[in-house]
Amino acid sequence: RPSDAPSASPIPSADSTTQSQTFPRPQAPSQHPPSPPKRCLSYGGISQLRVPEEPAAEEPASPEESSGLSLLHQESK
């Protein structure tokens, strides 16, 4: 147990350093565009909701339907 404590001590210190270094990086970009966030949220939110629903349902149905229709057409022909 005593050996675990010292080994765990250096690990957290390294994590905190990497976290503190990565924190300032993402904060800078997010602060750079202060006015586009609203547009991204409203536009992205709508497009995101529609994208997953429509494309997700259309993608699998589209290829299946198109392939099924083409097969039917070929068979009927």
N, C-alpha and C positions, 0 to 999 in steps of 0.2 A: 504493500500500500504506500509506504513512504517513497518508494522509487516512482510510483505513478504521479504523486503530487508534483515533484520537480519536473517531470517530463511534460506534464499537462501545463505547467506554468509557462514555459517557453512557447508552447503552441498558441495559447490565447494571445500572447504579446505579438506574435507574428500575424495572427488573424487581424488584430486591431490595427496593425500597421497597414496591411493590405486594404482593409475596409476604409481606413481614413484616406488612403490614397485613391481608392475608387470612388469614394463619396464626392470629393471636390470635382472629379471629372464629370460625372453625370449631372451634378448640380449646375456646372458652368453651361452646358448645352441647353438644359431645361430653362435656365434663366435668360439665355440669349434671346430666344423667341418668346417674349412676354405676351404679344398680342395674338400670334397664331394659335395659342393653346385653345382658345374658345372655338375657333374655326375647326381645328383638328377634332375637338371633342364632339361638336355638333355634327360636322361632316363625317368624321371617322365613325362616330357612334351609329349614325344612320346607315352608312355604307357597310359598316361591320355587321350590323344586325341583318341587313338585306343580303350581303355577300354570303355569309354562312348558310342562311336559310335557302335562298334561291339557287345559287350555284351548287350547294351540297345536294339539294333535291334534284336539280336539273342535271348536274354532271352524271350521276349514276343512271338516271332515267334517260337522259339524252342518248348516250352511247347504246344503252340497251334497246331503247325504242328504235333508234336509227338502224341498228344492226337487225333488229327483229323485222322492221318494215322492209329493209333491203332484202332480207331473206324471203319474206313473204312475196315481195314483188318478183324476185327471181323465180321463186317456185311457181307462182301464178303464171308468170311469163312462159 
